[in-house]
Amino acid sequence: MFLLDVFLPVILYVVAIILLIVLIVLGIRVIALLDKVDRIVDNVEGKVNAFNGAFSVLERATNGFASITDSLIFNASTFVSKLFNNKKKGKEDLEDE
């Protein structure tokens, strides 16, 4: 019994010290990894910001193209609807006489 009273706390202390050392080493590695990730994110952000001008030009071009096609489609649909409405009016005038 005396052996367990002396030997067991020593083993627990040694295991706790080893665990503490391992956790400290892992914490240092995680901090180093986060520093590397931060540098990579900053690098990517700088590269993306370099393309902001090109993206804005592309956005203006697509907006202009969309507005032109929208007006063409609107005019075409208006023409077709007027064409069919004129035919209906002509048939109604013939039926009234």
Buried (B, 14 or more C-beta within 10 A) or exposed (E): EEEEEEEEEEEEEEEEEEEEEEEEEEEEEEEEEEEEEEEEEEEEEEEEEEEEEEEEEEEEEEEEEEEEEEEEEEEEEEEEEEEEEEEEEEEEEEEEE
